């Protein structure tokens, strides 16, 4: 039987502007069967039916979610939106890290949330 191994750790890389970009990654694997479309998922505490890896990720609001975050479902980048009415693949629900997908999620679906934060060089 093949085994899936995922790591999710904070990554910092040097940017050309003299600062850096920090990346927080959260990985969720659906283990508990199908999840209906538009169900709110707390990516930091999704509850039963999920395997969880990586560091906590939160958003200050819908704008930060759409501008500084990439969401992948089974390796495919999803189009982020500010709300359900935006008609995108995944949308912001609440600052604690709540998101929802406009489609069903299935057993063994892998959701990755990458948040990028630009820092400036001091000095």
HELIX and SHEET records of a PDB file:
HELIX    1   1 UNK A   62  UNK A   68  1                                   7    
HELIX    2   2 UNK A   84  UNK A   86  5                                   3    
SHEET    1   A 3 UNK A  11  UNK A  14  0                                        
SHEET    2   A 3 UNK A  20  UNK A  30 -1                                        
SHEET    3   A 3 UNK A  50  UNK A  54 -1                                        
SHEET    1   B 5 UNK A  11  UNK A  14  0                                        
SHEET    2   B 5 UNK A  20  UNK A  30 -1                                        
SHEET    3   B 5 UNK A 110  UNK A 119 -1                                        
SHEET    4   B 5 UNK A  69  UNK A  73 -1                                        
SHEET    5   B 5 UNK A  76  UNK A  78 -1                                        
SHEET    1   C 4 UNK A  40  UNK A  42  0                                        
SHEET    2   C 4 UNK A  98  UNK A 101 -1                                        
SHEET    3   C 4 UNK A  90  UNK A  94 -1                                        
SHEET    4   C 4 UNK A  80  UNK A  81  1                                        
END                                                                             
